[in-house]
Amino acid sequence: MHRHTAKISWSRNGKDFAGGRYSRGHEWEFDGGIRVPASSAPQIVPPPLGIVEAVDPEEALVAAASSCHMLSFLYLAHKEGFVVERYVDEAVGEMGENENGKSYVARIALRPAIEFSGARRPSAEELAALHHRAHEECYIANSIRSDVRVESA
C-alpha cells in the first residue's frame, strides 16, 4: 500500500491562546516540498483570526474529491479512446449535521465541464458511464461518507 503524508504546522506566536484570540492560520507541507497556507473556514472563524486567503479543510476536502474524480475520469476516458482537451469542475461542498448533531461536509457536488476533441466523442450515456466508473474508482470518494454526486454543468 502507498503512504501519503502531510506535515501541519502552527505556532501561537505570542497571541492570547487562553482567551481564544489566536490565529487559525497554519501551513500544510507535502512530500514534494510544496507549502500551502491553511486556516479555518472564514464562516467558522472570521478574520482576523481566520485567514480568508488560505485553504480551509472543508474546501480542501471538496478539492480532493474533485481532483480524484477528474484523474479517474481522465484515465478511463483515455482507455476508452476519447481525447479530453479541457476539464473544469466548479465543485461545491455543503455542510450538514450528522445523526449526532455534529457538522460535517454532507454533500459534494461535482460540476465538470469537459471538452473533447478528435473523431470519437462520448454519447450522453457513455459520458454518464465514465463518470459512474470514475466515482467508483476514486480513492477519495471511497474514503468518505459524504454524498458525492456528479451534476450536469
N, C-alpha and C positions, 0 to 999 in steps of 0.2 A: 504494500500500500504506500501511496505517496504521503508525505508530510508537508503541511503548509504552515508557515509561521508568520507571526506579526509581532512586532515589538511596540507596545503602547507606553508612552512616557508623559508624565505630568509632574509639575512642580508647584508648590504653594506660592513660591516667590514672595514670601513675606505678607501675603494677604490674610485677611481675617477669616480663618477657617472655622473657628468656633462659632462665629456669627453668620456663617453661610455666605460671606462676601468674598468668595474666592472664584477665580476664573475657571470656567469649564473647558477652556482651550487646552488642547494637548496635541500630541503628534503620533501618527502611525508610521512605522517604518517597516518596509517589507524586504524580503531576502534579496531582491535585485538592487537594493540601496535607495529606492525612491522613498521620499518622506512626504506625508500628506498631513496638512493641518486639519485637525478634527475638533469637534466641540459637541456639546449637547444641542438638540434641536432648538432653534430660537423660539419656537412656540412653547417649549417647556421651560427654558431658562433664557429670558430675553437679554439683549445687550445691556450693559457692557460685560456682564458675567458670561454670557454665551456669545460665541463668535459667529456672526451671520455668514461670513465668507468661508468658513470651514465646513468640512463634510461632517454630517452627523450620522450616528449609527443607523438610524432609520432609513435615511436616503442611501446609505452605503448598502444596506440590505436590498433595497429596490434596484440599485445599480448592479449588484452582484447577480440578482435573479435575471435581470435583463441581459447582461453581458453573457451569462452562461447559456441562456436560451439562444441568443444570437450565434454564439460559437457552435452550439449543437446544430442549429438550423443551417449555418453556412456549410458545415461538414456534410450534412445529409443532402443539401441541395447539390453540392459538388458531386457526391456519389451518384446522384440521380441524373447528372449530366446537365444541370441548369447552370447558367452563369449569372451570378449576382454582381451587379455593378455598385449598388449602394444599399445600405441598411441603416435606417434611423429609427430609433424607438424612443418615444416620449413616455416612458413608463411612469406610473403613479402608484404610490402606496397609500393605503387608507388605514388609519388606526381604528381599533375597536376595543371592546372589553371581552375577556375570556370568561369562562364559566365561574371563575373565582373573583370576578370584578377587576382584574388586572389589565392594564393597557397592553396592547400588542399590535403588531402590523398584521391586521386581519385579512387584508386583500391586497394583492399586487396586480395591477392591470398593465399588461404589455401591449403597446400600440405600435407595432412595427410598420413602417412604410418601406417597402422593398422595391428596388428597380432591378429588373432582369434585362439581359441582352442576349443576343445570339438567336439561332434558329428555333431553339426549343424553349418555350415559356410554359410555366405551370398553369394548369387549369385551376379554377377555384377549388375543386375537390383535391387536386394534388397539393395545392398550397396549404389547405387545411390539414391534410395528412402529414405534410412536412412539419407543420407547427406542432401537431399532436405528438409525433415521434420525437421532435426536439425537446418538447416538455418532458416526455418520458425519460430521455437520456440526460437531461440537465442535472448535474450534481447538486446544485443549489436547490432546485425545485424538489429534489428527492430528500433534501436535508431539513426542510422547514415545513411547518404545518399550516402556514398561511395559504389561502386560496389564491393560486397564481393562474391568471387567465390571459389568453391572447385575444385581443379585441381588434376588430376591423379599424383600419386607420381612417 
